[in-house]
Amino acid sequence: MTDFRKENYSDEFLDDLENGLNHIDSIHTSIDDVCIEEVTKRKDDIECHNIKLVNGDDVFSKIDYNLNRSNCN
């Protein structure tokens, strides 16, 4: 593995790069936390019958029907 500090990169540049990558990692962690929270909420809603599930094939069939009908006009 290359030691980038031996190359033409300054210590300051490499520190800034590492800080930037750490910031991105924390953003990803935050996004992951929000996604996990939302998935858990949706799972709970499904298990408690707070929402009505619909068949995906039915949904796409209706979309296809409506798109084809509007293209015929």
N, C-alpha and C positions, 0 to 999 in steps of 0.2 A: 504494500500500500504506500502511496506517495505521501511524504510529509510536506504538506503545502507550505509550511513555514520556511522550508529550505528553498522554495521557489521565489519568485519575484513579488510575492504578496506581502503587504505590510501586516504587522500584528494587529494594528487597528482595523484594517479591512477584514481580516479573518475573524476578529472579535465581533465586529458588526454583523458579519454574515452568520456567525453562530447565534447571536442574539435574535436575528431575524428568523432563523429556522426555529429557535425555541418559541418565538412568538406564534409562528404558524402552527407549531405543535399544540400550543395552548388553545388556539382558535379551533383546531380540529377536535380537541378534547371537549371544548364547550359545545361544539356542534353535535358531537357524539352524545353528550349528556342530554341535550335537548331532544335529539332523535329517540334516545332510549326512553325518556320521560313520555314522549308522545306515543310511542309504540305501547308502552305499559298502560297508558290511559285508554287507548283504543282497545287493547286486549280486555281490560276491565269492563269497558262499555259493552263489548261483545258478550262476555261471560254473564253480565248482569241484564242482558237483553235491553239495554238502553238505546240500542240502534238496531235498525233492520238491515240485515245483509241481503244483497241482491246477487244474482248469478251474473258473473262477468260476461259469459257468452250472450246472455239476454241483452245486456247493456250494449255490447258491440253490435249485435244484430239490429237493435233499434237505431243506433247511430248510422249504421250502413244503410238501413232502409230510408232514414230521413235524408241522408246525403244524396242517395240515388234519386229520391223523389224530388228533391230541390233541383237536381241537375236536369230533370226532364222538363222543367218549366221554361 
